[in-house]
Amino acid sequence: MDYTFNTENFNKIISANVVPNNADGLSFSLGEIDVTIKKPYIDLDGDEMGNSIQIDNNNGLLLSIRIVKNYLFAHYCDDKTYNFKQLYQDSPKEILDFANLCWVNIIDEMQNPDLGKDPFELIFKGYEMPHELKLLKQFQDDFGHYYADGFMLRAEDKSAVSSWSENPDYLVRLVPFALANGTGSFYAIWNNGTEKKLIEMPVVVFGDEGGVHIVAENTLQLMHLLTYDTEITVDFDKTYFYKTDEFYQESDDHLEYVNWLSTNFKLNIIENPDSIIENAQLKYKEEFDKWFAQYYSDK
């Protein structure tokens, strides 16, 4: 596909397999710009909708591209009245430049083989995504992320772990996948260089103030720790979970999570999270610390 702004290229974009046949369409971001592409669909009133590309620069400028009576039109709105104007060659230059740039970038993005895929699944590219995390992601999509204090599955990129080192040999061995607490700590799976699957590899917590510790032998153990329903504390020399009955407030969907975990994995509420952390560290701490020290030292 070339970059010509015409009905042929518009129809190629709209009819692409990656664009769903529903009212939601395909949404993605180009930096700070949000794009939504919709195939034609019939709404509840029987009217034809969609068949459009909507662009929002999140700074007050909206673009709408659609075909009307076999002609391709672009309209823009740059005020809060949502009064759309047709885009012409003599329209403001900055808006024309923005529209042209978006059109080119959209065509490029449509060639991206990962377009339309769940961003969370993409962080496991090159690995087999742990089955229990697939199920947990579905649970989170259904119930929201208020099921364990401070925790949320999230599509983290490598920038999260690059604060400690940007060495490619270091980055390739870590898969950050979840927030750990409300201050910016996060969990990552550490590929310890064995032939095991990712599902069997240890989980590390990276603290927002610098501490880095083995916390579980695998992702399922971490999910068991979440039944304690308190966010993890990450100090430089240790990591732990702590709560008191006086201040504890159950997360909104914690009971649903506990029941879900019991049904799917036969695991019940944990009473002593320290034992899981201690056993995981007995098994992996020395090995991990030695590996990690090749790339980072706090001395």
C-alpha positions in Angstrom: 0.0 0.0 0.0 1.3 3.4 -0.9 0.6 6.6 1.0 -1.9 8.2 -1.5 -4.9 9.7 0.2 -7.7 8.0 -1.8 -10.7 5.7 -1.5 -8.7 2.7 -2.5 -6.3 3.0 0.4 -9.0 4.0 2.8 -11.0 0.8 1.9 -7.9 -1.3 2.3 -7.5 0.1 5.8 -11.2 -0.3 6.8 -11.5 -3.8 5.3 -8.3 -5.2 6.9 -8.8 -8.4 8.9 -7.3 -6.8 12.0 -10.3 -4.4 12.2 -13.2 -6.1 14.1 -16.7 -6.3 12.7 -18.3 -4.5 15.6 -19.1 -1.1 16.9 -15.8 -0.8 18.9 -13.6 -1.3 15.9 -9.8 -1.2 16.2 -8.1 1.3 18.5 -4.4 2.0 18.9 -2.0 4.8 19.8 0.6 6.5 17.7 2.6 8.1 20.5 0.2 10.6 22.1 -2.3 10.2 19.2 -5.3 7.9 19.5 -6.7 6.2 16.4 -10.0 4.3 16.0 -10.9 2.5 12.8 -14.4 1.1 12.3 -15.9 -1.0 9.6 -19.5 -0.2 8.6 -22.0 -1.5 11.1 -25.7 -1.2 11.8 -26.6 0.4 15.1 -29.6 -0.4 17.3 -31.7 2.0 15.5 -31.0 0.3 12.1 -28.7 3.1 10.9 -25.4 2.5 9.2 -22.5 3.8 11.3 -18.7 3.4 11.2 -16.8 3.2 7.9 -14.5 5.8 9.4 -11.1 6.6 10.8 -11.2 8.8 13.9 -8.0 10.6 15.2 -7.6 12.4 18.5 -4.3 14.2 19.3 -5.5 14.5 22.9 -4.8 18.2 22.8 -8.0 19.6 21.3 -7.7 18.4 17.7 -9.9 15.8 16.2 -9.9 14.4 12.7 -12.6 12.3 11.0 -12.0 10.5 7.7 -14.9 8.7 6.0 -16.4 7.9 2.6 -19.7 9.6 1.8 -21.4 8.7 -1.5 -18.2 7.2 -2.9 -16.1 10.3 -2.1 -13.4 10.4 0.6 -13.7 13.3 3.0 -11.7 14.5 5.9 -13.1 16.8 8.6 -11.4 18.4 11.6 -12.4 20.0 14.8 -10.0 22.2 16.8 -12.3 23.7 19.4 -14.6 22.6 22.2 -17.8 23.1 20.3 -17.2 20.0 18.2 -18.0 22.0 15.1 -16.3 19.9 12.4 -15.0 21.6 9.3 -14.1 20.0 6.0 -10.3 19.8 5.4 -9.3 21.5 2.2 -5.9 22.3 0.6 -6.2 25.9 1.9 -7.0 24.7 5.5 -4.5 25.8 8.2 -1.1 24.4 7.4 -0.5 22.9 10.8 -3.7 20.9 10.5 -2.9 19.7 7.0 0.6 18.7 8.1 -0.9 16.8 11.1 -3.5 15.0 8.9 -0.8 14.0 6.4 1.5 12.7 9.1 -1.3 10.7 10.7 -2.3 9.2 7.4 1.2 8.0 6.6 1.7 6.7 10.2 -1.6 4.8 10.1 -0.7 3.1 6.8 2.7 2.1 8.3 1.0 0.8 11.5 -1.4 -1.3 9.5 1.6 -3.3 8.3 2.6 -4.1 11.9 2.1 -7.8 12.5 1.4 -7.2 16.2 -1.4 -4.7 15.6 -4.6 -5.6 17.3 -2.9 -8.1 19.7 -3.3 -7.8 23.4 -0.4 -5.6 24.6 -0.1 -7.8 27.7 0.5 -10.9 25.6 3.1 -9.1 23.5 5.4 -8.7 26.5 5.9 -12.4 26.4 7.1 -12.4 22.8 9.7 -15.1 22.3 8.3 -17.1 25.2 5.3 -19.2 25.9 3.0 -17.0 28.1 2.4 -18.7 31.4 -1.1 -20.3 31.3 -2.1 -19.0 34.8 -1.3 -15.5 33.7 -3.6 -15.9 30.7 -6.3 -16.9 33.1 -5.5 -14.1 35.6 -5.5 -11.5 32.8 -9.0 -12.7 31.8 -10.1 -12.5 35.4 -8.7 -8.9 35.6 -10.5 -8.0 32.4 -13.7 -9.3 33.8 -13.5 -7.9 37.3 -11.1 -5.0 37.2 -7.8 -4.7 39.1 -9.0 -4.2 42.6 -8.6 -7.8 43.7 -5.3 -7.6 45.6 -3.9 -4.5 47.2 -1.3 -2.8 45.1 -1.2 -5.4 42.4 -2.2 -5.1 38.7 -1.2 -7.0 35.6 0.2 -4.5 33.2 2.0 -4.5 29.8 5.3 -3.2 31.1 8.1 -2.5 28.6 11.8 -3.0 29.2 12.2 0.6 30.3 10.9 -0.5 33.7 14.0 -2.7 34.3 16.4 -0.6 32.4 16.7 1.8 35.3 19.1 -0.7 36.8 21.0 -1.6 33.6 20.6 -1.1 29.8 22.8 -4.1 29.0 21.0 -6.2 26.3 22.1 -9.4 28.0 20.4 -8.2 31.2 17.2 -6.9 29.6 16.6 -10.0 27.6 16.4 -12.2 30.7 13.7 -10.2 32.5 10.0 -10.0 31.7 8.2 -7.3 33.7 4.5 -8.0 33.9 2.8 -6.4 36.9 2.7 -3.5 39.3 3.5 -4.6 42.8 2.4 -1.7 45.0 1.1 1.9 44.8 4.5 3.5 44.8 5.9 2.1 41.5 7.5 -1.3 42.4 6.9 -4.0 39.9 7.2 -7.8 39.3 9.3 -9.4 36.6 9.9 -13.0 35.7 13.6 -13.8 35.6 14.8 -16.2 33.0 17.6 -17.9 34.9 19.1 -19.5 31.8 17.6 -23.0 32.3 15.6 -24.9 29.8 12.5 -24.5 31.8 9.4 -22.8 30.6 8.6 -19.3 31.8 5.9 -20.7 34.0 8.5 -22.5 36.1 10.9 -19.5 36.4 11.3 -17.3 39.5 9.6 -13.9 40.1 11.6 -10.9 41.2 10.3 -7.7 42.7 12.0 -4.4 41.7 11.4 -1.8 44.4 10.7 1.9 43.5 13.5 2.9 45.9 16.0 0.4 44.5 15.7 -2.9 46.3 15.6 -6.0 44.1 14.6 -9.4 45.5 13.4 -12.9 44.6 9.8 -13.1 45.9 8.4 -16.4 44.5 9.5 -19.6 42.8 7.1 -19.0 39.9 4.1 -17.0 38.9 1.6 -19.3 40.5 3.2 -18.8 43.9 3.0 -15.1 43.4 -0.7 -15.4 42.6 -1.0 -17.4 45.9 0.7 -14.5 47.7 -1.9 -12.1 46.4 -4.5 -13.8 48.6 -2.9 -12.0 51.5 -4.3 -8.8 50.0 -1.7 -6.3 51.1 0.8 -4.6 48.9 4.4 -5.7 49.2 7.1 -3.7 51.0 10.4 -3.5 49.2 13.4 -2.4 51.3 17.0 -2.5 50.1 17.8 -5.5 52.3 14.5 -7.4 52.3 11.0 -7.6 50.9 7.9 -8.7 52.8 4.1 -8.4 53.2 2.7 -6.9 56.4 -0.8 -6.0 57.5 -2.7 -5.5 60.8 -6.4 -6.2 61.4 -6.8 -2.6 62.7 -5.9 -1.0 59.3 -6.7 -3.8 56.8 -9.4 -3.0 54.3 -10.3 -5.8 51.9 -9.9 -5.1 48.2 -13.2 -4.7 46.4 -13.0 -7.9 44.4 -10.7 -9.9 46.7 -13.3 -12.5 47.6 -14.0 -13.1 43.9 -10.3 -13.6 43.4 -9.9 -16.0 46.3 -12.8 -18.1 45.0 -11.4 -18.0 41.5 -8.0 -19.1 42.6 -9.4 -21.9 44.7 -11.6 -23.1 41.8 -8.9 -23.0 39.2 -5.7 -23.9 41.1 -6.9 -25.4 44.4 -5.1 -22.7 46.4 -6.7 -21.1 49.5 -5.9 -17.9 51.4 -2.3 -17.8 52.6 -1.7 -17.2 56.3 2.1 -16.9 56.2 3.5 -15.2 53.0 7.0 -15.0 54.5 7.4 -18.8 54.1 6.9 -18.6 50.3 9.4 -15.7 50.0 11.9 -17.5 52.3 11.7 -20.7 50.4 12.0 -19.0 47.0 15.1 -17.1 48.2 16.7 -20.2 49.6 16.3 -21.7 46.1 17.2 -18.7 43.9 18.6 -15.7 45.8 22.3 -16.6 45.6 22.1 -17.4 41.9 20.1 -14.3 41.2 22.2 -11.9 43.2 25.4 -13.2 41.5 23.8 -12.8 38.0 22.3 -9.3 38.9 25.7 -8.1 40.3 27.2 -8.4 36.8 25.0 -5.5 35.7 24.3 -3.4 38.7 25.8 -2.5 42.1 24.5 -0.1 44.7 28.0 0.5 46.1 
